[in-house]
Amino acid sequence: MAATRSIATRNSGSDGGDASDYDPVPVPMNYAGMSGPQRAAVILLVLGEDHGRPIWQEFDDEEIRIITRAMAELGTVDSDMVERLMLDFVSKLSSAGAITGSFDRTISLLEKILPSDQVALIMEEIRGPAGRNMWQKLGNIDAVVLANFLKNEYPQTIAVILSRIRPEHSANVLRNLPNELSIEVVARMLRMESVQKEALDHIENTLRSEFVATLTQTRRRDPHEMMAEIFNGFDRQTEIRFMSALDESNQESATRIRALMFTFEDLAKLDQAGLQTLMRQVDKDVLARALKGASEDMRAFFFGAMSQRAAKNMQDDMQSLGPLRLKEVDEAQTKMVTLTKDLADKGEIVLSKGNSEDELVY
């Protein structure tokens, strides 16, 4: 996301105009002539709604205005240029290596991108006792992780924190606190009056220094993991095209991405309980289309989890579909992979790489 943000803000200008006040201007369709916002627009269009949403959520209003304007003016970008942009994006992520952030380095970087008065405002907010986005960041942290941290705090402190984040997130945190503590926190929240600004500032500073900053350092994502998720969203032809190009330009990254990808064939690693859970949730038409283009081993795996009658009915359904385009099979298999990951996120399925030491829970 940081890489996309840097692409988006580079050469974006600072005219401050309204996004609705412009006449579309043809953009240069040569690679060297494309601006940062134009490149970011292409990447976000390729990622689509599902994969692009986490990136869009990281932009502020001004960045969204810049990128949407570039996107609206983009016109047609040929496949070769799209491929080159994506490979450049992957290469920059893969070669980033370790970095060190500091106050002075941040100022130096921002001054090369943004107007000096805007940089001053941003850095002044960081220097201040309370960042405006603090509670938003806290609301995006996994409820179990947040509950484990808060269970050692005073009930009144927990009550203040939970009163400042989204109600549905507070509910999830309360469910994961020890029973007696959660009841006490609810009682404190019911009796809560206005909180003094000094107390609120102290809580924010403590959370930022002891929890959020530490969490950010320990949970920095491997860029290859993010790219593996993106590649999982490609149809088969697109995946092969990008992977083949990446094989030529960066063999090591291609190998790591392949190892991290979760594909339709990886469903064969589900245990019987997970497989039964998946089959109860998946639409029968989606399953029939996915198995229509699956290998004999994958078909046998799924049929083996059905009764003889159910397996026969599924085979009849597959036969009645007639010839299918490969795209339709890919879409069905992708839906099954996505559903499996959603079930894993809810704790209903455990995903494994094949042995207990490599067990992965998404």
Beta strands, then each sheet from edge to edge (+ up, - down):
strand 1: 351-352
strand 2: 359-360
sheet 1: 1+ 2-
end
